[in-house]
Amino acid sequence: MTDRLDLVGALSGRRVVVVAGAGGVGKTTVSAALALGLAARGARVAVVTIDPARRLAAALGIADLGDTPHRVDPARVHDAGIALVGSLDALQLDPRATFDRLVARHAPDDAARERILANRIYRHLSGTVAGAQEFMAVERLYELVDSGEYDAVVLDTPPARNALDFLDAPERMTRFIEGRGLRLLLGPRVGVGRLGWRALHAGGSMVMSALERLTGAELLGEITEFLQSFDGMYQGFSDRAASVHALLTSNSTRFVVVTGPRPEPSAEAAALWRRLETDGYPLGALVVNRVHDQPGGGEAQPLDLARRLTQAGAGDPAGLAARATTALDEARARALADRHEIASLIGPLGGPPLVTIPALDDDPVEVAGLARVTRELQGT
Amino acid sequence: MASPPLLARRLAFVLGKGGVGKTTVTAALALGLADAGHRTLLIEVGSEQRSSALFTTTPSLGGEPAQVRPGLFSLSIDVERSIEEYLAAQLKVRPLVELMVRSRAFHAVAQAAPGLAELVTLGKIWDLATLVRGDTPVWDRLVVDCPATGHGIALLDVAGRIGELSGSGPIRDQAQKIEQVIHHPAATGIVVVAQPEELAVSEALEAIDTLRSRDLPVAAAVMNSVAPSAFTSGDEPALAAVAADASADAASRAAAGAALASLRRSEHDAAETMALAGGSGVPVATLPLVPQLSPGSGGLELLVAALVVDPAIRGAA
């Protein structure tokens, strides 16, 4: 074993930890375990999960993980050998509730707010606009940091087919809300008439009537109303996106990229790592989760396994010994394959700070398992 | 059950959380259908063509279906391009289509219009499913690799959501036409893929609930990457004794330990599979964890062999 990185220590003092990576690599578990470690060192921590992680919530003693932060009872984690010097709150992202608050904050007046919240297009939005969930995740993060109630906020990121989506989402969302071209074209209909629509009117009306043929007048009307109602909020949204970007690129933030020792998530992790580096996001570490440990005995074959199994009362000791020997060979091959996978991942990245977490026999969704992952992340 | 087994339905949609092996299951299902003599089209939604890593050929994006195996073709649907095709078919006036495609207004509306992208994608799939040459359908079977769960459900349920927005026009008409086919359990089957892991199982259960509540025909679930084990609980006491025996050589202890780990893993996987079957009430097929999936490794063929004989997929004998 090489020197082990204390990732929890390295992240102490940061206000934001973003945990990113491909789907299915255990981001949620790593996020919760990091948050637990930071809270154990005295910080007031909030962890925001994206997936409905019921057993994780149950492990933390939270019955109903939702948009509102829930405090984790220190007694629960104390039994697993972790003393919460600080505090740990957990919550699950509710994109809709977050978006509603964002609208309420930026709407120019009550009437505008009510109009947006009642608009059917708005109500469908979180499911339809590419990146809405990712945008709301960073928005929620910002809210929590801004509240001043936490020393550190750990953000699990939404599962995306491509983990890079997460970085592009806020910009895509602002671009969408901006919809400037559309407002110009819609001008004559919705009364934003000062913006020189005359010049665009000819082309615009043709596009509008074609759109109407496609969608029907009613749907187009609602879309128009929706886009128009965002008119007065664009500045607020775009300021917020800029603040979020500033926070995420500042020294207060660290990105942790999680992967498994398999080619597909590793390729995504490598691409994500490079992208973060290029775009100036501060990198914390690469975490390779569920790595198979090298079994004992080096390359030696079992000496007298069948005899020992006989002594232990096995029914078919020779057969069982043969099967166990095969299992050992397979476990060794898996461990070797994992080591190769990790080497081919970190080599081209120039040796990033690395933490490996061994594959556990069971999902680390019980509090003891979570504490074990925390200890791995501390290098202890 | 009155509905036919998945293998007998013309149109299969494969859905699941990211990372559970949805693309692999889609490829295995499509290959199994092709091997059984059905002319099969594997459809990927989105710009990434993950299945090409499982076959030796690289299908061309948005173009014509590319043959990847005998009887098996693959096609990737690009949403932007499909929207343009749809526009061209609806509006019929070429310069107008070009004007629309160039217009930012159109792109903003296309993004905001609930489900336009999904509807157009589904429309494209529907066109392929109903494509005939002479009197015979061009494709006997179509297998669709859906986007990850949330977006996948949005894709399948788009016709219903369009229905919620009252109004008229070609979009609404097409939605109604498509809805009838998608919701028809004789023609269409949805397969939800999970892995033996808490999050994946709970997400699969939620997805199945949601699909059912919207009357979408869930045909089966697939538990992917189930660790095979050569051990039974009867082996456990002797293995545990040797694993803990300090006088034994390290390799013997490690062998007993590896055997125990394999046993625990398979018990864990079996419990997750039970949770999926019990919680969903749909037939669950299991696929073994295969170490290698690259072309020529035989991994995909192993999965095909396991999938096509599974009663959850082929129906009870």
Boltz contact constraints between the chains, C-beta under 6 A:
constraints:
  - contact:
      token1: [A, 23]
      token2: [B, 18]
      max_distance: 6.0
  - contact:
      token1: [A, 23]
      token2: [B, 19]
      max_distance: 6.0
  - contact:
      token1: [A, 24]
      token2: [B, 18]
      max_distance: 6.0
  - contact:
      token1: [A, 24]
      token2: [B, 19]
      max_distance: 6.0
  - contact:
      token1: [A, 51]
      token2: [B, 199]
      max_distance: 6.0
  - contact:
      token1: [A, 54]
      token2: [B, 202]
      max_distance: 6.0
  - contact:
      token1: [A, 55]
      token2: [B, 198]
      max_distance: 6.0
  - contact:
      token1: [A, 121]
      token2: [B, 112]
      max_distance: 6.0
  - contact:
      token1: [A, 124]
      token2: [B, 114]
      max_distance: 6.0
  - contact:
      token1: [A, 127]
      token2: [B, 154]
      max_distance: 6.0
  - contact:
      token1: [A, 128]
      token2: [B, 114]
      max_distance: 6.0
  - contact:
      token1: [A, 159]
      token2: [B, 18]
      max_distance: 6.0
  - contact:
      token1: [A, 161]
      token2: [B, 18]
      max_distance: 6.0
  - contact:
      token1: [A, 161]
      token2: [B, 148]
      max_distance: 6.0
  - contact:
      token1: [A, 176]
      token2: [B, 111]
      max_distance: 6.0
  - contact:
      token1: [A, 179]
      token2: [B, 108]
      max_distance: 6.0
  - contact:
      token1: [A, 181]
      token2: [B, 104]
      max_distance: 6.0
  - contact:
      token1: [A, 181]
      token2: [B, 105]
      max_distance: 6.0
  - contact:
      token1: [A, 182]
      token2: [B, 105]
      max_distance: 6.0
  - contact:
      token1: [A, 182]
      token2: [B, 108]
      max_distance: 6.0
  - contact:
      token1: [A, 185]
      token2: [B, 105]
      max_distance: 6.0
  - contact:
      token1: [A, 207]
      token2: [B, 100]
      max_distance: 6.0
  - contact:
      token1: [A, 207]
      token2: [B, 103]
      max_distance: 6.0
  - contact:
      token1: [A, 207]
      token2: [B, 105]
      max_distance: 6.0
  - contact:
      token1: [A, 210]
      token2: [B, 91]
      max_distance: 6.0
  - contact:
      token1: [A, 210]
      token2: [B, 96]
      max_distance: 6.0
  - contact:
      token1: [A, 210]
      token2: [B, 100]
      max_distance: 6.0
  - contact:
      token1: [A, 211]
      token2: [B, 109]
      max_distance: 6.0
  - contact:
      token1: [A, 214]
      token2: [B, 171]
      max_distance: 6.0
  - contact:
      token1: [A, 215]
      token2: [B, 113]
      max_distance: 6.0
  - contact:
      token1: [A, 215]
      token2: [B, 169]
      max_distance: 6.0
  - contact:
      token1: [A, 215]
      token2: [B, 171]
      max_distance: 6.0
  - contact:
      token1: [A, 216]
      token2: [B, 167]
      max_distance: 6.0
  - contact:
      token1: [A, 216]
      token2: [B, 168]
      max_distance: 6.0
  - contact:
      token1: [A, 216]
      token2: [B, 169]
      max_distance: 6.0
  - contact:
      token1: [A, 218]
      token2: [B, 167]
      max_distance: 6.0
  - contact:
      token1: [A, 219]
      token2: [B, 165]
      max_distance: 6.0
  - contact:
      token1: [A, 219]
      token2: [B, 167]
      max_distance: 6.0
  - contact:
      token1: [A, 223]
      token2: [B, 109]
      max_distance: 6.0
  - contact:
      token1: [A, 223]
      token2: [B, 112]
      max_distance: 6.0
  - contact:
      token1: [A, 223]
      token2: [B, 113]
      max_distance: 6.0
  - contact:
      token1: [A, 295]
      token2: [B, 254]
      max_distance: 6.0
  - contact:
      token1: [A, 295]
      token2: [B, 258]
      max_distance: 6.0
  - contact:
      token1: [A, 296]
      token2: [B, 250]
      max_distance: 6.0
  - contact:
      token1: [A, 296]
      token2: [B, 254]
      max_distance: 6.0
  - contact:
      token1: [A, 297]
      token2: [B, 250]
      max_distance: 6.0
  - contact:
      token1: [A, 297]
      token2: [B, 251]
      max_distance: 6.0
  - contact:
      token1: [A, 297]
      token2: [B, 254]
      max_distance: 6.0
  - contact:
      token1: [A, 300]
      token2: [B, 251]
      max_distance: 6.0
  - contact:
      token1: [A, 301]
      token2: [B, 251]
      max_distance: 6.0
  - contact:
      token1: [A, 302]
      token2: [B, 251]
      max_distance: 6.0
  - contact:
      token1: [A, 302]
      token2: [B, 252]
      max_distance: 6.0
  - contact:
      token1: [A, 302]
      token2: [B, 255]
      max_distance: 6.0
  - contact:
      token1: [A, 303]
      token2: [B, 249]
      max_distance: 6.0
  - contact:
      token1: [A, 305]
      token2: [B, 252]
      max_distance: 6.0
  - contact:
      token1: [A, 305]
      token2: [B, 255]
      max_distance: 6.0
  - contact:
      token1: [A, 308]
      token2: [B, 242]
      max_distance: 6.0
  - contact:
      token1: [A, 308]
      token2: [B, 248]
      max_distance: 6.0
  - contact:
      token1: [A, 309]
      token2: [B, 238]
      max_distance: 6.0
  - contact:
      token1: [A, 309]
      token2: [B, 242]
      max_distance: 6.0
  - contact:
      token1: [A, 312]
      token2: [B, 238]
      max_distance: 6.0
  - contact:
      token1: [A, 312]
      token2: [B, 241]
      max_distance: 6.0
  - contact:
      token1: [A, 312]
      token2: [B, 242]
      max_distance: 6.0
  - contact:
      token1: [A, 313]
      token2: [B, 238]
      max_distance: 6.0
  - contact:
      token1: [A, 314]
      token2: [B, 238]
      max_distance: 6.0
  - contact:
      token1: [A, 320]
      token2: [B, 235]
      max_distance: 6.0
  - contact:
      token1: [A, 323]
      token2: [B, 230]
      max_distance: 6.0
  - contact:
      token1: [A, 324]
      token2: [B, 255]
      max_distance: 6.0
  - contact:
      token1: [A, 324]
      token2: [B, 256]
      max_distance: 6.0
  - contact:
      token1: [A, 324]
      token2: [B, 259]
      max_distance: 6.0
  - contact:
      token1: [A, 325]
      token2: [B, 255]
      max_distance: 6.0
  - contact:
      token1: [A, 327]
      token2: [B, 258]
      max_distance: 6.0
  - contact:
      token1: [A, 327]
      token2: [B, 259]
      max_distance: 6.0
  - contact:
      token1: [A, 327]
      token2: [B, 262]
      max_distance: 6.0
  - contact:
      token1: [A, 328]
      token2: [B, 254]
      max_distance: 6.0
  - contact:
      token1: [A, 328]
      token2: [B, 255]
      max_distance: 6.0
  - contact:
      token1: [A, 328]
      token2: [B, 258]
      max_distance: 6.0
  - contact:
      token1: [A, 331]
      token2: [B, 258]
      max_distance: 6.0
  - contact:
      token1: [A, 361]
      token2: [B, 261]
      max_distance: 6.0
  - contact:
      token1: [A, 361]
      token2: [B, 264]
      max_distance: 6.0
  - contact:
      token1: [A, 362]
      token2: [B, 268]
      max_distance: 6.0
  - contact:
      token1: [A, 363]
      token2: [B, 197]
      max_distance: 6.0
  - contact:
      token1: [A, 363]
      token2: [B, 198]
      max_distance: 6.0
  - contact:
      token1: [A, 365]
      token2: [B, 198]
      max_distance: 6.0
